[in-house]
Structure formats: C-alpha cells, structure tokens
Amino acid sequence: MARPTLPNYIRFCLTASRTEIQPLHKPNWPCRRPYSIQSQEAAIAKLPNINPDALTITKTTTPKSLVPPEELVFGRTFTDHMLSVEWTASSGWLPPRITPYQNLSLDPATCVFHYAFEAFEGLKAYKNPSTNSLSLFRPDRNMRRLNRSAERIALPTFSADAFIELAKRFTKMEERFIPATKGYSLYLRPTLIGTQRTLGVGPPGSALLYLIASPVGPYYPTGFRAVSLAATSTAVRAWPGGVGDRKLGANYAPCIVPQLEAAKRGYHQNLWLFGDEEIVTEVGTMNFFACVREKGSGKKMLWTAPLDGTILEGVTRESVLELARERLGKEGWGVEEKGFTMGEL
C-alpha cells in the first residue's frame, strides 16, 4: 500500500530526529506555535464607538470625607463618582455617564459571574503640589492593553483616545481626592465585564466598561521599602498558549493560595518560575528585573523576561527599559529582554 501523502503545511511542521522535513512550497504562515493567539478584527468594530461629547454627569449630593494620606489602605477608599459606558451587540457603545459611586445591579445569570468575562487595568493620576496640575501616567499604554485583553475573551474593544478623554474629565472631577504628598496618587481602575444574562457559553451580547478611583499610597504594608520574594515552581501562573499576557481577573484568583503559602514563610510575593528549567517570568503584582554581571566579561547587565505571551506587558516595565537603555547604556550596561533561569541567577 502506498504511503498516504501529507499536505504540504503538515509536512512542514513534522520533524524526524531533529531534522526538519522541507515542504514542496513554504506555507504563508509560521509553523512555530505562538505563545498567545492574535485576535482578528471583529465585525462589531463598525458599530458606534465611545463618544465623549455625549457624556452626561450627575453629581453626588453626599460628598465623602477625605481620609488622611497616612491612614489610606490600598484599594479600600473610593471617590464620590464612577464613570460607566454600556455596550450592546446591536447598538454598539451607548452614551457615557458619570454618576455617584454606587452598586451594580446584575442578574444572577450574568455571564461574568459564570465564565469570567472580565478584564481590567490599573493606572495612576498624580498631583504636582507646586503647580497644582494633574497628570496621568502613560494612559495610552493601559488602554491598548485593555483592548488586547478584551479581544482575547470576546469582549468589545473601544476607542482608546475617547476613553482617555473621559478619564481625564473624571479625574478632574475627583481632584480633591488626589493626595499631594510625595509617593501618593489616585489609582484608576477601568474594568470591562460581560453583562449578558445567559448560562450559555458564547460571546457576550452586552458589556459594561466602568471606571472607579481610589486614593492610594504604597501597595505593601512595608511602605516604600523592598519586598521579599519566594521563588515558586510548585504552581504555574501562566503557560504557552494561555492568557498570561492579558490582564484578566481570572489570572489572579488562582495565585492567591500560593501567595498565602509564601506569606507563611515570611515572603511578600511569589517569583513565578516556569518548567523544569525554572525559567524566571514575573512576580505576582509586577514584572521582574535582575542586575547581573556576565560570566567572563564581567559586564553589567539588566535582564528581564521577554514578551513571549506568558508575562504581562507592564507599563512600568516598558518605562524602565526605555530609561535604562537611554541612561545605563552610556555607563556601559547592557539591557536585554531574554529568557533566564534561577540557575543563572
């Protein structure tokens, strides 16, 4: 019996004794499996986008008292208002609203509760005490990342510029909550959830994008001091082909138990290692950098894991890399995005 002939694209991917089998003609897509799928442009992009000019504002009649900066606990105090924009598959993005901070009213069958249709971001607004001006730190990066997260879980995307404009107006309204003390800021939490009432598994037919804000100081109780890390290989935060590079709520809950176990041993957070080689990836709440000297040359190096689809594309990470290449490069440092192991450290 003649051996069956494999299609060219299959023969291109097969290997035998580490020798690649050549195709009759090269396919127009790469064989190597990507670490994170790329979403195609959705048909819903033709629907109405967010329109800042349609914003309506309802101010609270019961303003909250301000909490002294030294008494703030991260994420426990919230401002007077919230920004919300609804979306439906038939109408697109509806007019945005700023309303008093309030509870959401959702049906028990809402899909976000059952299938984790939820993505979020975190960025900060700062007040310059000398000029009394307000600044948002690189919000375009956060909005780009939120859209990428939304695409990955079939939630609607939106105009980043339009939402940033709304965030600016919202931040100006909540200005009195922004501490002028050095090291303190107003933490902004944009959140996108699927709101369709259904137990069926499929793309949500409705969604809600909302923004709340919280005046904050240091994230950890230790204040602005270094934190200790437990190198963790007994649990995995992310894996090739997964969603480790998207900021989804579903990525965080499974990490709490390993974090509690690390805390019992006196550590603040986990440093996540991947595979038998113990490849260094990232920390539970931040990206990770290592300062090392190369063997042999003794050259000073700054290493961080590459954006291979298993780690989050951190805004601070990008900023540190840009500054390091600009400034440390002049002092003879090398700056690399590369895979490295605990053994190398």
Beta strands, then each sheet from edge to edge (+ up, - down):
strand 1: 15-16
strand 2: 19-20
strand 3: 56-57
strand 4: 81-88
strand 5: 92-93
strand 6: 97-100
strand 7: 118-120
strand 8: 123-128
strand 9: 133-136
strand 10: 185-194
strand 11: 206-216
strand 12: 229-232
strand 13: 269-274
strand 14: 279-283
strand 15: 286-287
strand 16: 289-293
strand 17: 300-304
strand 18: 334-337
sheet 1: 1+ 2-
sheet 2: 3+ 6+ 4- 5+
sheet 3: 3+ 6+ 4- 11+ 10- 7+
sheet 4: 3+ 6+ 4- 11+ 10- 8+ 9-
sheet 5: 12+ 13+ 14- 15+
sheet 6: 16+ 17- 18-
end
